[in-house]
Amino acid sequence: MMRRIDIDRVNLRGLLWKKRVQAARELRLHPNTLAKKLKGESDWMLRELNALADFAKVDIDQIVRIE
C-alpha cells in the first residue's frame, strides 16, 4: 500500500518568511529551486523536508501529513 505525503505549503511559506535564502543554503538548493518546491511546482525529497524542519526548529508533523 502506497502512502501519500501531504505538504502544508502555506505553513512552510510562513515558517520561512524572510529566511528563504538561508533555508536554500542550508538545504544546498538554489533559491529558485526552493521557491518552486514551496509553490508545488517541484517535488520534495524526504531528506529536504527533514532538513527544513530542523532549520525551522519545528517538528516534521507541522509541515507534512502522511495519509
C-alpha positions in Angstrom: 0.0 0.0 0.0 1.4 3.4 -1.0 1.0 6.3 1.4 0.7 9.9 0.4 2.6 12.7 2.0 0.7 16.0 2.0 2.9 19.1 2.5 1.5 22.1 4.2 2.9 24.7 1.8 1.1 27.6 3.5 2.7 26.8 6.8 6.1 26.3 5.2 6.0 29.7 3.5 5.1 31.2 6.8 7.9 29.5 8.6 10.4 30.6 6.0 9.2 34.2 5.6 12.4 36.3 5.2 14.5 33.2 5.7 14.3 31.6 2.2 17.9 32.4 1.2 19.3 31.0 4.4 17.0 27.9 4.1 18.1 27.4 0.5 21.7 27.5 1.6 21.1 25.0 4.4 19.3 22.6 2.0 22.0 23.2 -0.6 19.4 24.3 -3.1 19.3 27.3 -5.4 16.8 29.9 -4.1 14.7 29.5 -7.3 14.5 25.7 -6.7 13.3 26.3 -3.2 10.7 28.7 -4.5 9.4 26.1 -7.0 9.2 23.5 -4.2 7.3 25.9 -2.0 4.8 26.7 -4.8 4.3 22.9 -5.5 6.0 23.1 -8.9 8.7 20.7 -7.9 8.7 17.6 -5.7 10.4 17.5 -2.3 12.8 14.8 -1.2 12.2 13.4 2.3 15.7 14.4 3.4 14.9 18.0 2.3 11.8 18.1 4.4 13.6 16.7 7.4 16.4 19.3 7.0 13.8 22.1 6.5 12.1 21.1 9.7 15.4 21.2 11.5 16.2 24.6 10.0 12.8 26.0 11.1 13.1 24.3 14.5 9.7 22.6 14.2 8.6 19.0 14.3 8.2 17.4 10.9 4.5 16.9 11.7 4.0 20.6 11.4 4.9 20.6 7.7 3.8 17.2 6.4 0.9 14.9 7.0 1.1 11.2 5.9 -2.2 9.8 4.6 
